[in-house]
Amino acid sequence: MKFTFENFSCDVDIFYKDQDIVARFYDSSKEQNEDEIVNLVIVDPGYGYLHLKLKGDDSALLSGFLDDRVFLTDDMVEAAINYIEGLSPHAQNRYIPNHIARIKQTSYVEYNGEY
């Protein structure tokens, strides 16, 4: 699947558990194929995740984090919110408070098989 906002587009993986949804935003060209997963492998974490969790019959919660180097504006974050809500037929006409953090990566922990 693809997420598009103005002149930006990225890949999206969608994961379902019951009626809940997790969306992962990323660039598929940065991921290795199975035959490339030998020796040094760099795993790209993507651009972030959103999680839509239905609560009862009338509400849901939407949370997650998005990379601020990619999701530059509030309008772009709002488009991502609308994107994940649009994936769920059960999200319509529900009260859905949200908290989406735009994050800045400062460091990371990695294991790549080399050390």
N, C-alpha and C positions, 0 to 999 in steps of 0.2 A: 504494500500500500504506500501511498505518497501523501505527504502533507505539503500544501502549497500556500504561501502567503506572498502576495505581490510578486517580486522577481526571485524569491527564494523557494526552493523545493528540497525536501529530504525524504528518506525512506522511513517507514514506520512499521514496527512489529506490534501486533496486537495479541494480547494474552487474556484469555477468559477464565474465570473461576465462578461457576454458577452464573449470576447476573452481573458480577463485578468485572471491571476491565482495567488492564494496565496497558499503556501505550509507550513504546520505546522509540524515541526519535534519534536517527543516526544517518550516516552516509555509508551505504553498502559497499562502495568502492574501497573503503578503508579496512574491510574485513578480509581475512585470508580464507581461501578455499581449503578444504580438508587436506589436499595434497601439499599445501604450503605450510602446514602446521608441523614443522620440523625445526630443530635447532632454535634460532632466535625468532621469537614471535612477539609482535607488539599488538596488544589487544586495545582497540579503540573503545572508550567507554560510551561514545555517542554524545548526543546533545541533551539528554535528560529523559525523565519518565514522568508520566501523569497516571494517577490512580483514581478511578471512579468507583466508589463503594456505595451500593444502594443500602438504605436503612429504612426498614418498614415499607409502608405503602406510599408515603408522601414526601420522603426526603432522601437525600444522598449526600455524600461527602466527596469532595474532589481535592486531592492534594498532590504534591510532587515538586520536582525541581527541574529547571531548565537552564542551560548554559547561557550566561549573559553575553558571551561573545557571538552567539548565534541569534538568540531571542532578544533583540536589541530594544524593542519598544513594548509598552503595555498593550498596544493594539495587536502585536504579534503573539503575545501571551494569550490575549483574549481569543484570537483565532485558534490557537491550540486547544483552549478550553472548549470552544464551540465544536472543534473537530472531534474530541473524545466524547462529548455529550451527544453528538450526532451519530455515534456508533451504537448507542444503546436505545432501543425502542422503549425501554423502561424508564429512561431519564426524562421523558417528556412530561411537562406539567408537575415537576417535583421542585421542591425547594432544595437548592444545591449550593450551600456555602462552599467557598474554596479558599485554599491557601497554597499558592504556587510561589516557590522561592526561585528567584533568578540568582544563580550561584556563580562565583568566580573560583575556578580551580586554583588552588595554591600549592598542592603537592599530591603525590599519589604513592600507593604501595603496589609493587609489581613483582611477579615471579614469571620468568619467561623460559625457564629450563636451562639457562646458561650459568646460573650461579646458585 
